[in-house]
Amino acid sequence: MKSLLTVVCAAALLALAGCNTMKGMGQDIQKAGEKIENAASKK
């Protein structure tokens, strides 16, 4: 029972870390897109 709880907690932590990573990557992509859009509008 104790090892099952450990596995479930580890899986939950990995899932949460993955969500934060994807959110950060999405924000980076959005910022890059904004810079490209600004550069295109200046020309």
N, C-alpha and C positions, 0 to 999 in steps of 0.2 A: 504493500500500500504506500509506503514511504517513497519507494523508487518511482512509482506511478505519479505521485504528486510532484516529485522533482522533475520528471520528464514534462509534465503539463506546464509547470512554471517556466521551464527553459523554453518550451515552444511559444508560450505567451510573450516572453521577453524578446525572442527572435522576431515574432510577428510585429511587435511594437517598434522595434528598431528598424525593421524593413519599411514600415509606414513612414517613419520620420525621414528615412533616406530618400524614398520616392518623393515625398513632399519637397524636400530640399532640392532634389534634381529638377522637379517641375518648376520651382521658383527660378533656378538658374537658367533654364531654357526660356522661361518667360522674359527674364531680363535681357537675355541675348537677342530675343526676337524684337524687343522694344528698341534696342540699340540699332539693329539692322533697319527697322522701320524709320527711326529718326534719321539715319544716314541716307536712306532713300528719299526722304521728304526734303532734305536739304539740297538735293541736286535739281 
